[in-house]
C-alpha cells in the first residue's frame, strides 16, 4: 500500500508525536508498504509564535495535493491539526476520498493553559477537524471516552511502542549521575507550560531533580529552580542512559494523550510517578508506577517498586503491534452513506 502521511510535527522536532510517527513509519515500511511524509521540511516555513522550535509550513492545498497525487497514494493519514493537516483535509474533502486522522495532542487543554480561556472554547474546532475522518486514531481508552463525550466518533485504537534495542536497564548511567544526591528524579520531554514541569521541580521530595529536554519555558525554569540539573536535549544512547540512571521518572503532565516517555523509562527499569490522569492511568499498573494528587507521595511510593517489574510492564508495548493497529485503522469501516453526507457539509 502507498500511504501519504501528512504531519506538521517532524524532525528536527523532538517529541512523542515525531518519535511515534518515525517509529511506525519504519515498521510499516519494513512490512513492504511505501510511505510519503508530507512535513514542514518539504516547504518554506516560519517559526510558531511563542514556540520557535516548531515550524509552520507555508503550503497551500494545491502544493499538498500535488505531492499526494504524484505519489499516487492509496491511503491518506493526517496526523496533526496544523497548516499541513488543514490543507490535506481540504484536498481529501474536495476529492471525496477517505482519510484518517489522529488525536495526538490535547489542544483544548494546551490552548487553555496558554491563553487562560476555558478549554470548552476550543472543542468546536476539534469536532470540526476530525468530524469527516473515516477513523480517528486514539492511543488510550480514557482519551477515547473524552472524545466521545465531545461528539467525536469513529474512533480506532492506536497504541504506542518502545525500542528495546535502545532503551534497556543495562545501559550505563551518565557520569554526572554518580555525584548527585539520591534519589535522582528525572523528567524528559518538551519544556513548555502545558507539561506542568514546575510541579515536578517544586515537589518537596529530597534528592536531585534532572530535566532532559528543551522548549520555550526552559530559561524561566532555570532561573526559578537553580538547584535543578538541566541537561538539554538528549537522544539515543544518551537519553537511555539518563532513564537507566534515574531512581524514579516523574511525569507531571495532566494533558498528554499517552506519554511515550513513560514506557521508555519503564524499558530502562525505572519506575514512574505521575498524577492519576489519562495517560498514566492507561500506561501504568500497580507494580510499574505510582499515581497520586500529591506528587511527593507518588514519588515516595514509586521508589519502592522493583525495576524488573517496570521492564515487564514496558514489554507489553511494541512498535510492531502499534504498526498493525495503524494499518488496520486505514481500512475504512462501513460508513459510506454517512461519509457521503459528511463530505457534502464539512468542506
C-alpha positions, 0 to 999 in steps of 0.5 A: 500500500502507498500511504501519504502521511501528512504531519506538521510535527517532524524532525528536527522536532523532538517529541512523542508525536515525531518519535511515534510517527518515525517509529511506525513509519519504519515498521510499516515500511519494513512490512513492504508498504511505501510511505510519503511524509508530507512535513514542514521540511518539504516547504518554506516555513516560519517559526510558531509564535511563542514556540520557535522550535516548531515550524509552520509550513507555508503550503497551500492545498494545491502544493499538498495535493500535488505531492499526494497525487504524484505519489499516487497514494492509496491511503491518506493519514493526517496526523496533526491539526496544523497548516499541513493537516488543514490543507490535506483535509481540504484536498481529501474533502474536495476529492471525496476520498477517505482519510484518517486522522489522529488525536495526538495532542490535547489542544483544548487543554494546551490552548487553555493553559496558554491563553487562560480561556476555558478549554470548552472554547476550543472543542468546536474546532476539534469536532470540526477537524476530525468530524469527516475522518473515516477513523480517528486514531486514539492511543488510550481508552480514557482519551477515547471516552473524552472524545466521545463525550465531545461528539467525536466518533469513529474512533480506532485504537492506536497504541504506542511502542518502545525500542528495546534495542535502545532503551534497556536497564543495562545501559550505563548511567551518565557520569554526572549521575554518580555525584548527585544526591539520591534519589535522582528524579528525572523528567524528559520531554518538551519544556513548555507550560502545558507539561506542568514541569514546575510541579515536578521541580517544586515537589518537596521530595529530597534528592536531585531533580534532572530535566532532559529536554528543551522548549520555550519555558526552559530559561524561566525554569532555570532561573526559578529552580537553580538547584535543578540539573538541566541537561538539554536535549538528549537522544539515543544512547544518551537519553537511555542512559539518563532513564537507566540512571534515574531512581524514579521518572516523574511525569507531571503532565495532566494533558498528554494523550499517552506519554511515550516517555513513560514506557521508555523509562519503564524499558530502562527499569525505572519506575514512574510517578505521575498524577492519576490522569489519562495517560498514566492511568492507561500506561501504568499498573500497580507494580510499574508506577505510582499515581497520586494528587500529591506528587511527593507521595507518588514519588515516595511510593514509586521508589519502592517498586522493583525495576524488573517489574517496570521492564515487564510492564514496558514489554507489553508495548511494541512498535510492531503491534502499534504498526498493525493497529495503524494499518488496520485503522486505514481500512475504512469501516462501513460508513459510506452513506454517512461519509457521503453526507459528511463530505457534502457539509464539512468542506 
